[in-house]
Amino acid sequence: MKLTRGLTAGIALAASAVLLPAAASAAPARTAPARTAAAPACTTSLETWFAPQGNGFAGGVVYAVEFSNIGTATCTVIGHPTVKLTEHGTQVGLKATTVGTPAPVRLRPGQTAHVVLTITDAGAICRPLPTNGLSVQPPGTTQARSFPLGSSACRHRSTMRVDAINPGVGIPFYTIR
Protein backbone atom coordinates (compact mmCIF):
# COMPACT_ATOMS: atom_id res chain seq x y z
CA MET A 1 0.00 0.00 0.00
CA LYS A 2 2.76 2.45 0.96
CA LEU A 3 4.66 1.53 -2.21
CA THR A 4 1.57 2.23 -4.36
CA ARG A 5 0.93 5.59 -2.66
CA GLY A 6 4.63 6.60 -3.14
CA LEU A 7 4.56 5.45 -6.75
CA THR A 8 1.34 7.40 -7.39
CA ALA A 9 2.83 10.53 -5.79
CA GLY A 10 5.98 10.16 -7.90
CA ILE A 11 3.96 9.82 -11.11
CA ALA A 12 1.89 12.87 -10.19
CA LEU A 13 5.03 14.88 -9.50
CA ALA A 14 6.59 13.81 -12.81
CA ALA A 15 3.39 14.66 -14.70
CA SER A 16 3.26 18.15 -13.16
CA ALA A 17 6.89 18.71 -14.16
CA VAL A 18 5.94 17.92 -17.76
CA LEU A 19 2.59 19.74 -17.80
CA LEU A 20 3.65 23.00 -16.11
CA PRO A 21 6.07 24.06 -18.86
CA ALA A 22 3.44 23.11 -21.47
CA ALA A 23 0.85 25.23 -19.70
CA ALA A 24 3.27 28.13 -19.45
CA SER A 25 4.01 27.97 -23.16
CA ALA A 26 0.26 27.97 -23.90
CA ALA A 27 -0.06 31.37 -22.20
CA PRO A 28 -0.23 34.35 -24.57
CA ALA A 29 3.20 35.45 -25.71
CA ARG A 30 4.50 38.76 -24.44
CA THR A 31 5.95 41.22 -26.86
CA ALA A 32 9.72 41.34 -26.87
CA PRO A 33 11.21 44.67 -25.84
CA ALA A 34 12.27 46.90 -28.72
CA ARG A 35 15.90 46.44 -29.69
CA THR A 36 18.21 49.38 -29.34
CA ALA A 37 19.68 50.80 -32.50
CA ALA A 38 23.02 49.32 -33.47
CA ALA A 39 26.03 51.48 -32.74
CA PRO A 40 27.56 53.04 -35.86
CA ALA A 41 30.65 51.45 -37.38
CA CYS A 42 34.01 52.38 -35.92
CA THR A 43 35.70 54.31 -38.71
CA THR A 44 37.93 57.14 -37.56
CA SER A 45 37.76 56.37 -33.84
CA LEU A 46 39.88 53.18 -33.85
CA GLU A 47 43.48 53.39 -32.69
CA THR A 48 45.62 50.41 -33.77
CA TRP A 49 48.39 49.08 -31.51
CA PHE A 50 50.98 46.41 -32.21
CA ALA A 51 54.03 45.38 -30.18
CA PRO A 52 56.72 43.52 -32.09
CA GLN A 53 57.29 41.12 -29.17
CA GLY A 54 55.32 38.00 -29.96
CA ASN A 55 55.15 34.46 -28.63
CA GLY A 56 57.45 32.30 -30.73
CA PHE A 57 56.92 28.66 -31.54
CA ALA A 58 58.72 26.19 -33.78
CA GLY A 59 57.94 27.56 -37.22
CA GLY A 60 56.61 31.03 -36.44
CA VAL A 61 55.45 33.76 -34.08
CA VAL A 62 52.04 34.79 -32.71
CA TYR A 63 51.23 38.46 -32.06
CA ALA A 64 48.28 40.40 -30.66
CA VAL A 65 47.06 43.40 -32.64
CA GLU A 66 44.70 45.66 -30.74
CA PHE A 67 42.08 48.22 -31.73
CA SER A 68 40.83 50.75 -29.16
CA ASN A 69 37.90 53.13 -29.48
CA ILE A 70 39.49 56.52 -28.79
CA GLY A 71 36.32 58.37 -29.80
CA THR A 72 33.60 59.78 -27.57
CA ALA A 73 30.76 57.52 -28.76
CA THR A 74 30.12 53.78 -28.78
CA CYS A 75 30.86 52.12 -32.12
CA THR A 76 30.84 48.65 -33.66
CA VAL A 77 33.63 46.83 -35.47
CA ILE A 78 33.25 43.56 -37.38
CA GLY A 79 35.46 41.54 -39.69
CA HIS A 80 39.14 40.90 -40.27
CA PRO A 81 41.84 43.56 -40.57
CA THR A 82 43.97 43.71 -43.70
CA VAL A 83 47.53 42.82 -42.67
CA LYS A 84 50.59 43.02 -44.94
CA LEU A 85 54.35 42.65 -44.50
CA THR A 86 56.30 45.50 -46.09
CA GLU A 87 59.85 46.49 -47.00
CA HIS A 88 60.31 50.28 -46.84
CA GLY A 89 56.53 50.72 -47.18
CA THR A 90 56.07 48.41 -50.19
CA GLN A 91 54.07 45.19 -49.75
CA VAL A 92 56.11 41.98 -49.88
CA GLY A 93 54.28 38.71 -50.48
CA LEU A 94 50.54 38.27 -50.11
CA LYS A 95 48.37 39.79 -47.37
CA ALA A 96 47.36 37.66 -44.38
CA THR A 97 44.75 34.98 -44.92
CA THR A 98 41.72 35.19 -42.67
CA VAL A 99 40.33 32.62 -40.25
CA GLY A 100 37.28 32.60 -38.03
CA THR A 101 33.74 33.87 -38.45
CA PRO A 102 33.30 37.60 -37.84
CA ALA A 103 30.83 38.78 -35.22
CA PRO A 104 30.08 42.40 -34.28
CA VAL A 105 32.09 43.78 -31.35
CA ARG A 106 30.58 46.82 -29.67
CA LEU A 107 33.18 49.20 -28.20
CA ARG A 108 32.34 51.94 -25.73
CA PRO A 109 34.84 54.82 -25.56
CA GLY A 110 38.06 53.46 -24.09
CA GLN A 111 37.30 49.79 -24.81
CA THR A 112 39.54 47.57 -26.90
CA ALA A 113 39.19 44.63 -29.28
CA HIS A 114 41.97 42.47 -30.69
CA VAL A 115 43.00 39.92 -33.29
CA VAL A 116 45.61 37.19 -33.20
CA LEU A 117 48.19 37.38 -35.98
CA THR A 118 50.31 34.32 -36.76
CA ILE A 119 53.38 34.73 -38.97
CA THR A 120 54.95 31.52 -40.24
CA ASP A 121 58.72 31.33 -40.74
CA ALA A 122 58.97 32.07 -44.48
CA GLY A 123 62.36 30.33 -44.66
CA ALA A 124 60.61 27.04 -43.95
CA ILE A 125 58.37 27.28 -47.04
CA CYS A 126 60.14 29.42 -49.68
CA ARG A 127 63.21 31.45 -50.50
CA PRO A 128 62.30 34.41 -48.28
CA LEU A 129 62.44 38.11 -49.00
CA PRO A 130 63.31 40.46 -46.13
CA THR A 131 60.68 42.75 -44.61
CA ASN A 132 61.00 45.58 -42.10
CA GLY A 133 57.40 46.62 -41.51
CA LEU A 134 53.84 45.54 -40.84
CA SER A 135 50.81 47.36 -42.25
CA VAL A 136 47.47 46.93 -40.42
CA GLN A 137 44.15 48.31 -41.69
CA PRO A 138 41.22 47.76 -39.30
CA PRO A 139 38.01 46.43 -40.86
CA GLY A 140 35.61 49.14 -42.01
CA THR A 141 38.33 51.79 -42.29
CA THR A 142 40.40 53.16 -45.15
CA GLN A 143 43.56 54.05 -43.24
CA ALA A 144 46.32 51.56 -42.52
CA ARG A 145 48.91 52.04 -39.81
CA SER A 146 52.52 50.90 -40.21
CA PHE A 147 54.72 49.39 -37.51
CA PRO A 148 58.39 48.35 -37.55
CA LEU A 149 58.81 44.58 -37.71
CA GLY A 150 61.81 42.66 -38.99
CA SER A 151 60.57 39.50 -40.67
CA SER A 152 60.49 37.80 -44.06
CA ALA A 153 57.86 36.87 -46.62
CA CYS A 154 57.37 34.60 -49.61
CA ARG A 155 57.01 36.30 -53.00
CA HIS A 156 53.72 34.66 -54.15
CA ARG A 157 52.40 33.15 -50.94
CA SER A 158 51.00 34.41 -47.66
CA THR A 159 52.98 33.55 -44.56
CA MET A 160 50.40 35.12 -42.20
CA ARG A 161 47.00 34.27 -40.72
CA VAL A 162 44.73 36.69 -38.87
CA ASP A 163 41.51 35.91 -37.02
CA ALA A 164 38.32 37.96 -36.82
CA ILE A 165 37.99 40.84 -34.35
CA ASN A 166 37.50 39.63 -30.74
CA PRO A 167 36.42 41.68 -27.72
CA GLY A 168 38.89 42.50 -24.97
CA VAL A 169 42.58 43.29 -24.31
CA GLY A 170 43.74 46.86 -23.93
CA ILE A 171 46.39 49.24 -25.12
CA PRO A 172 48.71 49.57 -22.13
CA PHE A 173 48.25 52.88 -20.33
CA TYR A 174 45.29 53.83 -22.55
CA THR A 175 42.26 51.67 -21.84
CA ILE A 176 40.19 53.36 -19.17
CA ARG A 177 37.33 50.86 -18.78
Order of alpha helices (4+ residues) and beta strands (2+ residues): alpha-beta-beta-beta-beta-beta-beta-beta-beta-beta-beta-beta-beta-beta
